[in-house]
Amino acid sequence: MLQPLKLKPVPAKEFAYAPQVLRPLVDAAVQGEDLAPVILAVTRSLGFESFMFGVSLSLRPNAESSSFVFTTLPLEWVEIWDERAYVEIDPRVQVGLDTTLPLIWDQATYRGRSRRLDAFLDAALEFGVASGVSVPIRDSRSRFAVCALNSPILKNDTVRQRLISENIGNIALLGIYFQALIISAILDQRIDPSAAGKPLSARERQCLEMAARGLTTGDIALKLGIAERTAQFHFSNILDKLGVLNRAEAIAKCVKLGLINVDR
């Protein structure tokens, strides 16, 4: 599940050699100032209209993973992206899982590859996300993140390509600095370690037993008479409590500990 992050002042260490374009971000972080308007200003100075930074606690994030996002886009887009499980189709995530290189894309890059991918592109267009650059990042705790700058421009023509080429280094550094200065500190403060080790609820054990028998999230939701999103929420809680990365690990751990019965 995707949880929005609201930026707050996070005192940070000074970085004497930050690129000039990123100095406003570094200075604001060091001084504990409001970071959201600074991020938007830096984004626009690099030739883009919106900013998104998403980070997952899973090595390969999916719709069940505990993930966090900060974006200058409307919260409505975050909710749509989460509800429709676009994490499993968004090229900025999927390509980033298999490379450390920035992804430069526009409508011609992925349009027409699949019906579901086209649906994602159509939905993104409604919020002014038509092209952009995304940078995959992994931090010292192996958390996977993507920093994306977005534009309503449909096609990266020659002029646009030149602009991106000139700024690509600073775009990549923006993601790295944002992660190092801000996101790591917020996540370390926000993620409650007390969740680990808490006992599974009866409903959570029920969901996990059904999953162990091969039922999908949709099957489980139907059998329990709950929304699929609610079932996903249960699995997100299960992963946090057990301290595992995915459903398969959760099942294996619970079977070993005798916490669930898969023979009924």
PAZAPA-4460 file (N, C-alpha, C; in steps of 0.05 Angstrom, whole numbers, plus 32768, in hexadecimal, padded with zeros to 4 digits):
% residues 264
    n_x    n_y    n_z   ca_x   ca_y   ca_z    c_x    c_y    c_z   seq   type   mol
   8011   7FE8   8000   8000   8000   8000   8011   8019   8000     1      M     A
   8008   802E   7FF3   8017   8046   7FF0   800D   805B   8004     2      L     A
   8020   8066   8013   801A   807A   8027   8027   8095   8020     3      Q     A
   8017   80AA   801E   8023   80C4   8018   8035   80CE   802F     4      P     A
   804B   80DB   8027   805D   80E7   803B   8059   8105   803A     5      L     A
   8055   8111   8051   8054   812E   8052   806F   8138   805C     6      K     A
   807C   8148   804C   8097   8151   8054   8095   8163   806C     7      L     A
   80A8   8161   807D   80AB   8172   8094   80C8   817A   8097     8      K     A
   80CE   818F   80A6   80EA   8196   80A9   80FB   817F   80B4     9      P     A
   8110   8179   80A6   8122   8163   80AF   813E   816F   80AF    10      V     A
   8148   8177   80C6   8164   8182   80C7   8177   816E   80BB    11      P     A
   8189   8177   80AA   819C   8166   809C   81B8   8171   809E    12      A     A
   81CB   8160   8098   81E7   8169   8098   81EC   817A   807F    13      K     A
   81FF   818C   8081   8206   819D   806B   8214   818C   8055    14      E     A
   820F   8193   803C   821C   8186   8025   822A   819D   8016    15      F     A
   8244   81A0   801A   8252   81B7   800F   8254   81B6   7FF1    16      A     A
   8252   819F   7FE5   8257   819C   7FC8   823E   8196   7FB8    17      Y     A
   8227   819D   7FC2   820E   8198   7FB3   820E   81AA   7F9A    18      A     A
   8203   81A0   7F84   8201   81B1   7F6C   81F0   81CA   7F72    19      P     A
   81F6   81DF   7F64   81E8   81F8   7F6A   81CA   81F6   7F67    20      Q     A
   81C0   81E7   7F54   81A4   81E5   7F50   8196   81D7   7F68    21      V     A
   81A5   81C7   7F77   819A   81B9   7F8E   819F   81C8   7FA9    22      L     A
   81AE   81DE   7FA8   81B4   81ED   7FC0   819B   81F5   7FD0    23      R     A
   8185   81FE   7FC2   816D   8206   7FD2   8162   81EF   7FE2    24      P     A
   8163   81D6   7FD6   8159   81BF   7FE5   816B   81B8   7FFC    25      L     A
   8185   81B8   7FF8   8198   81B2   800D   8195   81C7   8024    26      V     A
   8195   81E0   801D   8193   81F5   8031   8179   81F4   8041    27      D     A
   8163   81EE   8033   8149   81EC   8041   8149   81D4   8054    28      A     A
   8156   81BE   804C   8157   81A6   805E   8168   81AC   8076    29      A     A
   817F   81B8   8071   8192   81BE   8087   8185   81D1   809B    30      V     A
   8176   81E4   8091   816A   81F8   80A3   814E   81F0   80AE    31      Q     A
   8145   81D8   80A6   812C   81CE   80B0   8114   81DD   80A6    32      G     A
   8115   81E7   808D   80FF   81F6   8081   80EB   81E4   8073    33      E     A
   80D5   81F0   806A   80C1   81E2   805B   80CD   81DA   8040    34      D     A
   80CC   81C0   803A   80DB   81B6   8023   80C9   81B4   800A    35      L     A
   80AF   81B1   800D   809E   81AD   7FF6   80A0   81C2   7FE0    36      A     A
   809E   81DC   7FE7   80A1   81F0   7FD2   80BD   81F1   7FC5    37      P     A
   80D1   81EA   7FD5   80EC   81E9   7FCA   80EF   81D3   7FB5    38      V     A
   80E3   81BC   7FBB   80E4   81A6   7FA9   80D7   81AD   7F8E    39      I     A
   80C0   81BA   7F90   80B1   81C2   7F78   80C2   81D6   7F68    40      L     A
   80CE   81E9   7F75   80DF   81FD   7F67   80F6   81F0   7F59    41      A     A
   8104   81DE   7F67   811B   81D0   7F5B   8111   81BF   7F43    42      V     A
   80FB   81B2   7F46   80EF   81A2   7F30   80EB   81B3   7F17    43      T     A
   80DF   81CA   7F1B   80D9   81DC   7F04   80F3   81E8   7EF8    44      R     A
   8107   81EC   7F09   8120   81F7   7EFE   812E   81E3   7EEC    45      S     A
   8127   81C9   7EEF   8132   81B4   7EDF   8121   81AE   7EC6    46      L     A
   810B   81BD   7EC3   80FB   81BA   7EAB   80E3   81A8   7EAD    47      G     A
   80DA   81A2   7EC6   80C3   8190   7ECA   80AE   819E   7EDB    48      F     A
   8096   8192   7EDC   8080   819F   7EEA   8078   8191   7F04    49      E     A
   807F   8178   7F08   8077   816B   7F20   808D   8157   7F29    50      S     A
   808C   8151   7F43   80A1   8141   7F4F   8094   8129   7F5D    51      F     A
   80A0   8112   7F5D   8096   80FB   7F6C   80AE   80EB   7F76    52      M     A
   80AD   80E4   7F8F   80C1   80D2   7F9A   80B2   80BC   7FA9    53      F     A
   80B6   80A3   7FA1   80AA   808C   7FAE   80BF   8079   7FB8    54      G     A
   80BA   806E   7FCF   80CD   805B   7FDB   80BE   8044   7FE7    55      V     A
   80C8   802C   7FE3   80BB   8013   7FED   80CE   8005   8000    56      S     A
   80C2   7FF7   8013   80D1   7FE7   8026   80D7   7FCB   801C    57      L     A
   80CC   7FC5   8004   80D1   7FAB   7FF8   80E6   7FAD   7FE2    58      S     A
   80F4   7F97   7FDD   8109   7F97   7FC9   80FC   7F99   7FAD    59      L     A
   80E5   7F8C   7FA9   80D6   7F8F   7F90   80B9   7F96   7F97    60      R     A
   80B3   7FAF   7F98   8099   7FB8   7FA2   8081   7FAF   7F90    61      P     A
   806B   7FA9   7F9D   8052   7FA3   7F8F   803B   7FB0   7F9E    62      N     A
   8023   7FAA   7F98   800C   7FB7   7FA3   8009   7FB3   7FC1    63      A     A
   8016   7F9E   7FCC   8014   7F99   7FE9   802A   7FA6   7FF9    64      E     A
   803F   7FAE   7FEB   8057   7FB8   7FF9   8051   7FD2   8009    65      S     A
   805F   7FD5   801F   805E   7FEE   802E   806F   8003   801E    66      S     A
   8062   8017   8014   8070   802B   8003   8067   8047   800B    67      S     A
   8079   805A   8006   8074   8076   800E   8079   8088   7FF6    68      F     A
   806B   809E   7FF4   806E   80B0   7FDD   806C   80CD   7FE6    69      V     A
   807C   80DE   7FDA   8078   80FB   7FDB   8076   8104   7FBF    70      F     A
   8062   8115   7FB9   805F   8120   7F9E   8052   813C   7F9F    71      T     A
   8059   814C   7F8C   804B   8166   7F89   8031   8163   7F79    72      T     A
   802B   814B   7F70   8012   8146   7F62   7FFB   8143   7F76    73      L     A
   7FE2   8145   7F6D   7FCB   8143   7F7F   7FCA   8128   7F8D    74      P     A
   7FC0   8127   7FA5   7FBD   810E   7FB4   7FAB   80FB   7FA5    75      L     A
   7F98   8105   7F95   7F86   80F5   7F86   7F96   80E2   7F74    76      E     A
   7FAB   80EB   7F68   7FBC   80DA   7F56   7FC9   80C4   7F67    77      W     A
   7FD3   80CB   7F7E   7FDF   80B7   7F90   7FCB   80A1   7F96    78      V     A
   7FB3   80A8   7F9C   7F9E   8095   7FA3   7F97   8083   7F8B    79      E     A
   7F95   808F   7F74   7F8F   807F   7F5B   7FA6   806C   7F56    80      I     A
   7FBE   8076   7F57   7FD6   8066   7F52   7FD7   804E   7F64    81      W     A
   7FD0   8052   7F7D   7FD0   803D   7F91   7FB9   8029   7F8D    82      D     A
   7FA1   8033   7F8A   7F89   8022   7F87   7F8A   8010   7F6F    83      E     A
   7F96   801A   7F59   7F97   800B   7F40   7FB1   7FFA   7F3E    84      R     A
   7FC0   7FFA   7F53   7FD9   7FEA   7F54   7FEC   7FF1   7F3D    85      A     A
   7FEE   800B   7F37   8000   8013   7F21   801D   800E   7F27    86      Y     A
   8024   8008   7F41   803F   8001   7F47   8048   7FE9   7F36    87      V     A
   8035   7FD8   7F2E   803C   7FC0   7F1F   803E   7FC4   7F01    88      E     A
   8038   7FDD   7EF8   8039   7FE3   7EDC   8048   7FFC   7ED5    89      I     A
   804B   800E   7EE8   8058   8028   7EE3   8075   8023   7EDA    90      D     A
   807C   802B   7EC2   8098   8025   7EB8   80AD   8032   7EC9    91      P     A
   80A7   8048   7ED6   80BB   8055   7EE7   80C3   8043   7EFE    92      R     A
   80B1   8033   7F08   80B7   801F   7F1D   80C3   8006   7F11    93      V     A
   80B5   7FFB   7EFD   80BD   7FE1   7EF3   80D8   7FE1   7EE5    94      Q     A
   80DE   7FF6   7ED6   80F8   7FF8   7EC9   810E   7FFE   7EDE    95      V     A
   8106   800E   7EF2   8119   8015   7F07   8122   7FFD   7F18    96      G     A
   8112   7FE8   7F19   8119   7FD0   7F29   8130   7FC1   7F1C    97      L     A
   8134   7FC6   7F03   8148   7FB6   7EF4   8160   7FC5   7EEA    98      D     A
   8162   7FDF   7EF2   8178   7FEF   7EE8   817E   8005   7EFD    99      T     A
   8195   8011   7EFB   819C   8028   7F0C   819C   8042   7EFB   100      T     A
   8196   803F   7EE1   8197   8056   7ECF   817D   8065   7ECF   101      L     A
   817E   807F   7ECA   8165   808F   7EC8   8155   8086   7EB0   102      P     A
   813A   8088   7EB2   8128   8082   7E9D   811D   809C   7E92   103      L     A
   8121   80A1   7E78   8115   80B8   7E6B   80FF   80AF   7E59   104      I     A
   80E7   80B9   7E5C   80D0   80AE   7E4E   80BD   80C4   7E45   105      W     A
   80AD   80BD   7E31   8096   80CD   7E29   8080   80BA   7E1F   106      D     A
   806C   80C5   7E12   8055   80B5   7E0A   805C   809F   7DF6   107      Q     A
   8070   80A5   7DE5   8078   8092   7DD0   8088   807A   7DDC   108      A     A
   8093   807D   7DF4   80A4   8069   7DFF   8094   804F   7E06   109      T     A
   807C   8053   7E12   806D   803B   7E1B   8051   8039   7E10   110      Y     A
   8047   804D   7E03   802C   804C   7DF9   8028   8035   7DE5   111      R     A
   8013   8025   7DE9   800D   8010   7DD7   8018   7FF5   7DDE   112      G     A
   8027   7FF3   7DF4   8033   7FD9   7DFB   801F   7FC6   7E08   113      R     A
   800C   7FD1   7E17   7FF7   7FC0   7E22   7FE0   7FD2   7E2A   114      S     A
   7FC8   7FC6   7E2C   7FB0   7FD5   7E34   7FB3   7FE1   7E50   115      R     A
   7FBE   7FD1   7E62   7FC1   7FDB   7E7E   7FD5   7FF2   7E7F   116      R     A
   7FEB   7FF0   7E70   7FFF   8005   7E70   7FF3   801F   7E64   117      L     A
   7FE3   801C   7E4F   7FD6   8033   7E43   7FC2   8040   7E57   118      D     A
   7FB5   802F   7E66   7FA2   803A   7E7B   7FB2   804A   7E8F   119      A     A
   7FC9   8041   7E97   7FDA   8050   7EAA   7FE2   806B   7E9E   120      F     A
   7FEB   806A   7E84   7FF4   8083   7E77   7FDD   8097   7E75   121      L     A
   7FC5   808D   7E6F   7FAD   809E   7E6C   7FA7   80AB   7E87   122      D     A
   7FA8   809B   7E9D   7FA2   80A5   7EB7   7FB7   80BA   7EBF   123      A     A
   7FD0   80B5   7EB9   7FE5   80C8   7EC0   7FE2   80E2   7EB1   124      A     A
   7FDA   80E0   7E98   7FD6   80F8   7E88   7FC2   810C   7E95   125      L     A
   7FAE   8101   7EA2   7F9A   8112   7EAE   7FA6   8123   7EC5   126      E     A
   7FBD   811C   7ECE   7FCA   812B   7EE4   7FE4   8138   7EDA   127      F     A
   7FE6   813B   7EC0   7FFD   8149   7EB4   8017   8139   7EB4   128      G     A
   8015   811F   7EB5   802D   810E   7EB4   802D   8100   7E99   129      V     A
   803B   810D   7E86   803C   8103   7E6A   8057   80F9   7E62   130      A     A
   806B   8103   7E70   8087   80FB   7E6A   8098   8102   7E82   131      S     A
   80B1   80FA   7E82   80C2   8101   7E98   80DC   80F1   7E9A   132      G     A
   80E8   80F4   7EB1   8101   80E6   7EB7   80FD   80DA   7ED3   133      V     A
   8105   80C0   7ED6   8104   80B3   7EF0   8120   80A7   7EF6   134      S     A
   8127   80A9   7F10   8141   809F   7F19   813D   808A   7F2E   135      V     A
   8146   8071   7F2A   8144   805C   7F3F   815A   8060   7F53   136      P     A
   8153   805A   7F6D   8166   805E   7F83   8162   8047   7F96   137      I     A
   8178   803D   7FA1   8178   802A   7FB8   8189   8035   7FCE   138      R     A
   817F   8037   7FE6   818E   8043   7FFC   819D   802D   800B   139      D     A
   81AA   8035   8021   81BB   8023   8030   81AC   800D   803D   140      S     A
   8191   8010   803F   8180   7FFB   804B   8172   7FEB   8035   141      R     A
   817B   7FEE   801C   8170   7FDF   8006   8153   7FE7   8000   142      S     A
   814A   7FFE   8009   8130   8008   8002   8131   8012   7FE5   143      R     A
   811D   8009   7FD5   811C   8011   7FB9   810B   802B   7FB7   144      F     A
   8116   803E   7FA8   8108   8057   7FA4   810A   8060   7F87   145      A     A
   80F7   8071   7F80   80F7   807E   7F65   80F2   809B   7F68   146      V     A
   8103   80AC   7F5D   80FF   80C8   7F5B   80F7   80CF   7F3F   147      C     A
   80E0   80DB   7F3B   80D5   80E1   7F21   80CE   80FE   7F1D   148      A     A
   80D8   810A   7F08   80D0   8125   7F00   80BD   8122   7EE8   149      L     A
   80A7   812F   7EE8   8092   812B   7ED4   808B   8145   7EC5   150      N     A
   8082   8141   7EAC   807B   8158   7E9B   8061   8151   7E8C   151      S     A
   8051   8166   7E86   8039   8162   7E76   803F   8160   7E58   152      P     A
   8059   8164   7E51   8061   8163   7E34   805F   8146   7E2A   153      I     A
   8052   8142   7E14   804D   8127   7E09   8065   811A   7DFC   154      L     A
   8075   812A   7DEF   808C   811F   7DE0   80A5   812E   7DE7   155      K     A
   80BB   811F   7DEB   80D5   812A   7DEF   80E2   8130   7DD4   156      N     A
   80DD   8148   7DC9   80E9   814F   7DAF   8107   8156   7DB3   157      D     A
   8114   815F   7D9E   8131   8164   7D9F   8138   8178   7DB4   158      T     A
   8129   818D   7DB6   812E   81A2   7DCA   812B   8197   7DE6   159      V     A
   8116   8188   7DEA   8110   817C   7E04   8126   8168   7E0C   160      R     A
   812F   8158   7DF9   8144   8144   7DFE   815D   8152   7E06   161      Q     A
   8163   8169   7DFA   817C   8177   7E01   817A   8182   7E1D   162      R     A
   8163   818C   7E24   815F   8197   7E3F   8162   8181   7E54   163      L     A
   8156   816A   7E4F   8159   8153   7E62   8176   814A   7E64   164      I     A
   8183   8149   7E4D   819F   8140   7E4D   81B1   8152   7E5D   165      S     A
   81AB   816C   7E5B   81BB   8180   7E6A   81B6   817E   7E88   166      E     A
   819E   8175   7E90   8197   8175   7EAC   8197   8159   7EB9   167      N     A
   819E   8144   7EAA   819A   8129   7EB4   81AB   8124   7ECD   168      I     A
   81C3   812F   7ECE   81D4   812C   7EE5   81C7   8137   7EFE   169      G     A
   81BD   8150   7EFC   81B0   815D   7F13   8196   814F   7F1B   170      N     A
   8188   8144   7F07   816F   8135   7F0D   8176   811C   7F1E   171      I     A
   818A   810E   7F15   8193   80F6   7F24   819B   80FD   7F40   172      A     A
   81AA   8113   7F43   81B4   811C   7F5D   819D   8126   7F6F   173      L     A
   8188   8131   7F62   8171   813A   7F72   8165   8122   7F81   174      L     A
   8162   810B   7F72   8157   80F4   7F7F   8169   80EA   7F96   175      G     A
   8183   80EA   7F91   8195   80E0   7FA6   8195   80F2   7FBE   176      I     A
   8196   810C   7FBA   8196   811F   7FD0   817B   811E   7FDF   177      Y     A
   8165   811C   7FD0   814B   811B   7FDD   8149   8103   7FEF   178      F     A
   8153   80EC   7FE5   8153   80D4   7FF6   8165   80D7   800E   179      Q     A
   817D   80E1   800A   8190   80E3   8020   8189   80F8   8035   180      A     A
   817F   810F   802B   8179   8125   803D   815F   8122   804C   181      L     A
   814B   8117   803E   8130   811A   8048   8122   80FF   804D   182      I     A
   8120   80EF   8038   8110   80D7   803A   8119   80C3   804E   183      I     A
   8133   80BE   804F   813E   80AB   8063   8136   80B3   807F   184      S     A
   813A   80CD   8085   8134   80D7   80A0   8116   80D4   80A6   185      A     A
   8105   80DB   8093   80E8   80D9   8098   80E0   80BC   809C   186      I     A
   80EA   80AA   808B   80E2   808E   808D   80EC   8083   80A8   187      L     A
   8104   8089   80AF   810F   807E   80C8   80FF   8088   80E0   188      D     A
   80F3   80A0   80DE   80E2   80AA   80F4   80C6   809F   80F2   189      Q     A
   80BC   809B   80DA   80A0   8095   80D6   8099   8077   80D9   190      R     A
   80AB   8066   80D0   80A5   804A   80D0   80A8   8040   80ED   191      I     A
   8093   8036   80F7   8091   802E   8113   809C   8012   8117   192      D     A
   80B4   800F   8123   80BF   7FF4   8126   80AF   7FE3   8139   193      P     A
   809D   7FEF   8149   808D   7FE0   815C   8079   7FCD   814E   194      S     A
   8074   7FD2   8134   8062   7FC1   8125   806E   7FA5   8122   195      A     A
   8088   7FA4   811F   8095   7F8A   811D   8092   7F7A   8136   196      A     A
   808A   7F61   8133   8087   7F4F   814A   806B   7F4F   8156   197      G     A
   805A   7F61   814E   803F   7F61   8158   8030   7F48   814D   198      K     A
   801E   7F3C   815D   8010   7F24   8154   7FFD   7F2B   813D   199      P     A
   7FFA   7F17   812B   7FE7   7F1A   8115   7FCA   7F19   8121   200      L     A
   7FB9   7F29   8115   7F9D   7F28   811D   7F90   7F0F   8111   201      S     A
   7F79   7F08   811A   7F6B   7EF0   8110   7F66   7EF4   80F2   202      A     A
   7F5E   7F0C   80E9   7F59   7F11   80CD   7F72   7F0F   80BD   203      R     A
   7F89   7F18   80C7   7FA2   7F17   80B9   7FAB   7EFA   80B6   204      E     A
   7FA7   7EEA   80CA   7FAE   7ECD   80C8   7F9C   7EBF   80B4   205      R     A
   7F83   7EC8   80B3   7F70   7EBC   80A0   7F78   7EC3   8083   206      Q     A
   7F80   7EDB   807F   7F89   7EE4   8064   7FA2   7ED4   805C   207      C     A
   7FB4   7ED1   806F   7FCD   7EC3   8068   7FC9   7EA5   8063   208      L     A
   7FB7   7E99   8072   7FB0   7E7D   806D   7FA4   7E79   8051   209      E     A
   7F93   7E8B   8049   7F87   7E89   802E   7F9D   7E8D   8019   210      M     A
   7FAF   7EA0   801E   7FC4   7EA5   800A   7FD6   7E8C   8008   211      A     A
   7FDA   7E7F   801F   7FEB   7E66   801F   7FDE   7E50   800E   212      A     A
   7FC4   7E51   800B   7FB6   7E3D   7FFB   7FB4   7E46   7FDE   213      R     A
   7FC1   7E5C   7FD7   7FC2   7E65   7FBB   7FAE   7E79   7FB3   214      G     A
   7F9E   7E84   7FC5   7F8A   7E98   7FBE   7F97   7EB3   7FB9   215      L     A
   7F8D   7EC1   7FA5   7F97   7EDC   7FA0   7F8A   7EF0   7FB2   216      T     A
   7F94   7F08   7FB2   7F88   7F1E   7FC2   7F6A   7F21   7FBB   217      T     A
   7F64   7F20   7FA1   7F48   7F23   7F99   7F37   7F0C   7FA3   218      G     A
   7F41   7EF4   7FA2   7F33   7EDC   7FAC   7F2D   7EDF   7FCA   219      D     A
   7F42   7EE8   7FD9   7F3F   7EEB   7FF6   7F2B   7F00   7FFD   220      I     A
   7F2C   7F16   7FEF   7F19   7F2C   7FF4   7EFC   7F22   7FEF   221      A     A
   7EF8   7F13   7FDA   7EDE   7F09   7FD3   7ED4   7EF5   7FE8   222      L     A
   7EE5   7EE3   7FF1   7EDC   7ECF   8005   7ED6   7EDC   8020   223      K     A
   7EE5   7EF1   8027   7EE1   7EFE   8041   7ECD   7F14   8040   224      L     A
   7EC3   7F1B   8028   7EB0   7F30   8025   7EBB   7F4C   802B   225      G     A
   7ED4   7F50   8024   7EE1   7F6A   8029   7EEB   7F75   800E   226      I     A
   7EF2   7F8E   800E   7EFE   7F9A   7FF6   7F1A   7F90   7FF1   227      A     A
   7F22   7F8E   7FD8   7F3C   7F84   7FD1   7F52   7F96   7FDE   228      E     A
   7F4D   7FB0   7FDF   7F5F   7FC2   7FEB   7F63   7FBC   8009   229      R     A
   7F4D   7FB4   8016   7F4E   7FAD   8033   7F5F   7F94   8036   230      T     A
   7F5C   7F81   8024   7F6D   7F69   8026   7F8B   7F70   8022   231      A     A
   7F90   7F82   8010   7FAC   7F8B   800C   7FB6   7F98   8025   232      Q     A
   7FA5   7FA8   8032   7FAD   7FB5   804B   7FB5   7FA0   8060   233      F     A
   7FA5   7F8A   8062   7FAC   7F75   8075   7FC7   7F69   806F   234      H     A
   7FCD   7F65   8056   7FE7   7F59   804F   7FFE   7F6C   8054   235      F     A
   7FF9   7F86   8050   800D   7F9A   8057   8014   7F99   8075   236      S     A
   7FFF   7F97   8085   8004   7F95   80A2   8012   7F7B   80A9   237      N     A
   800C   7F65   809B   8019   7F4C   80A0   8037   7F4E   809B   238      I     A
   803E   7F5A   8085   805B   7F5D   807E   8069   7F6D   8093   239      L     A
   805D   7F83   809C   8069   7F94   80B0   806D   7F85   80CB   240      D     A
   8058   7F77   80D3   805A   7F69   80ED   806E   7F52   80ED   241      K     A
   8070   7F44   80D6   8083   7F2D   80D4   809F   7F35   80CC   242      L     A
   80A2   7F4E   80C2   80BC   7F57   80BA   80C6   7F48   80A1   243      G     A
   80B4   7F43   808E   80BC   7F35   8076   80B6   7F47   805E   244      V     A
   80C0   7F3F   8046   80BE   7F50   802F   80A6   7F49   801D   245      L     A
   809C   7F31   801F   8086   7F2A   800C   8074   7F14   8019   246      N     A
   805F   7F0E   800B   804B   7EFB   8015   8056   7EDF   8018   247      R     A
   8067   7ED7   8005   8073   7EBC   8006   8084   7EB9   801F   248      A     A
   8093   7ECD   8026   80A4   7ECC   803E   8092   7ECB   8057   249      E     A
   807C   7EDA   8056   8069   7EDB   806D   805D   7EBF   8072   250      A     A
   8055   7EB2   805C   8049   7E97   805E   805D   7E84   8069   251      I     A
   8075   7E84   805E   808A   7E72   8067   8090   7E75   8085   252      A     A
   8092   7E8E   808D   8099   7E94   80AA   8083   7E8B   80BC   253      K     A
   806A   7E90   80B4   8053   7E89   80C6   804F   7E6B   80C7   254      C     A
   8054   7E5D   80B1   8052   7E40   80B1   8067   7E34   80C3   255      V     A
   807F   7E3F   80C1   8095   7E35   80D2   808F   7E39   80F0   256      K     A
   8083   7E50   80F6   807D   7E57   8112   8063   7E4B   811C   257      L     A
   8054   7E3E   810A   803A   7E33   8111   8025   7E47   8116   258      G     A
   8027   7E5E   8109   8014   7E74   810D   7FFB   7E71   80FC   259      L     A
   7FFE   7E62   80E6   7FE7   7E5E   80D4   7FE5   7E41   80CE   260      I     A
   7FCD   7E38   80C7   7FC8   7E1C   80BF   7FBF   7E1C   80A2   261      N     A
   7FD0   7E10   8091   7FCA   7E0F   8075   7FBD   7DF5   806C   262      V     A
   7FB7   7DE4   807E   7FAB   7DCA   8077   7F8D   7DC9   8079   263      D     A
   7F81   7DDE   8085   7F64   7DDE   8088   7F56   7DE2   806E   264      R     A
***
